[in-house]
Amino acid sequence: MDYLKTFTDKRGSLTLLEFEKQVPFTVTRVYWIYDVPQGEERGKHANRLSYQYLIAIHGSVDVCLEDVNGRRTYHLTSKSEGLLVPPATWNELSNFSSDAVLLVFASHVYCPETYINSYEEFLDFIKR
């Protein structure tokens, strides 16, 4: 997880994200996830090609990532934290707070053929 540079004074806070430093890819798509009903989960897939960079710009969300090195869970709660998700990484998004807004920068446009939506298929993919 990256801690983004934040400046705070009596006027408020400013957090910046430098694409060549924290985001090591060209951003071609930006989207945000919000109004997720309590108990619902998102993600539950991997992408063969796309990098993603996640920031909880409001509220909180748990992000569970799995790759060839194992499984880790991150609790995103700060507007000044970002999480890089490389290709071939299974991701599960859960425990969204009622006010959560998750901002996502992606390296590729949406292409359903690049997604792995079955956990069993993902395990086979990373074994190769």
N, C-alpha and C positions, 0 to 999 in steps of 0.2 A: 504494500500500500504506500502511496506517495502522500506526503504532506505538502500541500500547495502553499506557496508563499502568500502570506496574509499580512496586511498592514491595517492597524486599528488605531484610531485616535478619537477625539471628542466628536468628530463628524460621522463616525461609523466605521465599518470595515470594508476593505477591498481585497478580494482574493483573485490571484491571477493564475492562469494556466498557459504555459509556453509550449506550443505544439512541438517544437523540435527537441525540447528537453523531456517533458513528462509524457507526451503523446508521440511515440516513435513511428508514426505512420501518417499518411495523408488522409485527412478526414473527408469522406465523400457523402456521409449521411449523418444526420443528427436527429435524435428523437428523445422523447421523455415519456416516462411511465408514471401514471398518477391515478388517483381514485380507485385503487385496488381494494376490493372488499376484504374485510377482516377474514383471515384464514385462507385466502386465496394465494396461489403461488404462480409465478411467471417463470419464463425460461424453460428449464428442463430440456435443454438441447445443447449441441455444440455446433461450431461452424468450421468447415474444412479450410476456409481461406481468410475469413475476416477477423481483424483485431477489433476490440472494443475498449473504450475507456469510460468508466462509470463514476459518477459523482452524485451523491444524495444531496441535492441542493435544498431540500426541505425534508424534515422528518428523518426517519431511519428505515433501513432495510437490511436484511441478512443476505449475503451473497456466498453461496457455497460453490467452490470451484474444484474440479477434479481434472488431472492430467496424468501423464505417465509417472509423475513424481508423487502422486497421492492426492488426498482430499484435504481442503482447508476451508474454513468458514470465516468470513469477515463481517463485522457489524459496522455498516456505514452509517455514521451519525453526524458527520461534520461536513459543512460546505467547503472545508479546506482540505478534504481528503479525496484522493482519486485512486481508482483501482484499474489496473491494466489486465485485460482478459485476452490472452493470445489465441490464435487459431488452435483447433483440436483440444479445446478445453470445455468440458461439460460444465454448464452453469445452471444453478437453481436459485431463484430469487424468492424469499419468503419473509414472513414477519414484518410486512409493511406496516408502518404506523399509519394512522388514519389520514395524516397530513403529508405523507411521503410523496416526494417528486424525485424520481431518479432520472438524471440526464445521462444520455449515452451518445458517445461519438463513435462512429464505425468507419472502418477502412474501405468497405465495399457497399455498393447499393444492395438492396434486398434481392436475393435470388434464392428461391426455395430449394433449388437443386444442391446448394452448398451446405445446407443444414443437415445435421444428424439428429433426428427426433426420437430415436430409440436408444435407451441406455445400453442395451445388449449390443446394438450395432456400434455404438461409441466404443465400448470395451474392445470389440474386435478391431476397430479402426486404430486405436492406439497401440495394440499389440503388434501391428504391422510396421 
